[in-house]
Amino acid sequence: MDPLWCLDPDWNRSYRRMLGYLAAGGTVIGPVNRTGLGDDPSFRPGAWLRKQAKARTEGKLTEQQTALLDALHAAEAAGG
């Protein structure tokens, strides 16, 4: 079963946009004002990641959201 099915629809959509950005060659680390790549040039991955970092600090993310974000960073650290 898709682990994203029970998450907030807006968060889910943005997370999937982030996955698409990474698949198109984007990185987790970078300036906040960078824009998306490929078919989604309006996506602002840096701004979304900053928002998630703030939400995490404030305890507003679920354990599942935190784990998915950690997986993004781990995958990049491992080289993809």
C-alpha positions as CSV (number, residue, x, y, z in Angstrom):
1,M,0.0,0.0,0.0
2,D,1.2,3.5,-0.8
3,P,2.5,5.1,2.4
4,L,1.3,8.5,1.3
5,W,-2.4,7.6,1.0
6,C,-3.2,8.7,4.6
7,L,-1.3,12.0,4.6
8,D,-2.7,15.5,4.2
9,P,-3.5,15.9,0.4
10,D,-1.6,19.1,0.1
11,W,1.5,17.7,1.8
12,N,1.3,14.6,-0.3
13,R,1.1,16.6,-3.5
14,S,4.1,18.7,-2.5
15,Y,6.1,15.7,-1.5
16,R,5.4,14.0,-4.8
17,R,6.5,17.2,-6.5
18,M,9.7,17.1,-4.5
19,L,10.2,13.5,-5.7
20,G,9.7,14.6,-9.3
21,Y,12.2,17.4,-8.8
22,L,14.8,15.0,-7.5
23,A,14.1,12.6,-10.3
24,A,14.7,15.4,-12.8
25,G,18.2,16.0,-11.3
26,G,17.4,18.4,-8.4
27,T,19.0,18.2,-5.0
28,V,17.7,18.4,-1.4
29,I,20.5,21.0,-0.6
30,G,20.4,24.3,-2.3
31,P,19.1,27.9,-2.1
32,V,15.5,28.5,-0.9
33,N,14.6,30.5,-4.0
34,R,15.5,27.8,-6.6
35,T,12.7,26.6,-8.8
36,G,11.6,23.2,-10.0
37,L,12.9,21.3,-13.1
38,G,11.4,19.4,-16.0
39,D,7.6,19.4,-16.1
40,D,7.2,21.4,-12.9
41,P,9.2,24.7,-13.2
42,S,6.8,26.5,-10.8
43,F,7.6,24.2,-7.8
44,R,9.9,25.8,-5.2
45,P,11.6,22.9,-3.5
46,G,13.8,25.0,-1.3
47,A,10.8,27.0,0.1
48,W,8.9,23.8,0.7
49,L,11.8,22.1,2.5
50,R,12.3,25.2,4.6
51,K,8.6,25.1,5.6
52,Q,8.9,21.4,6.5
53,A,12.0,22.1,8.6
54,K,10.0,24.8,10.5
55,A,7.0,22.5,10.9
56,R,9.3,19.8,12.2
57,T,10.8,22.1,14.8
58,E,7.4,23.2,15.9
59,G,6.2,19.5,16.2
60,K,3.7,19.9,13.4
61,L,4.8,16.9,11.3
62,T,3.6,13.4,11.7
63,E,6.1,10.6,12.3
64,Q,5.4,9.4,8.8
65,Q,6.1,12.8,7.3
66,T,9.3,13.1,9.3
67,A,10.4,9.7,8.1
68,L,9.7,10.5,4.5
69,L,11.7,13.7,4.7
70,D,14.6,11.9,6.4
71,A,14.5,9.4,3.6
72,L,15.0,12.2,1.0
73,H,18.1,13.4,2.8
74,A,19.4,9.9,3.4
75,A,19.0,9.0,-0.3
76,E,20.9,12.1,-1.4
77,A,23.7,11.5,1.1
78,A,24.0,7.9,-0.2
79,G,24.3,9.2,-3.8
80,G,20.7,8.9,-5.1
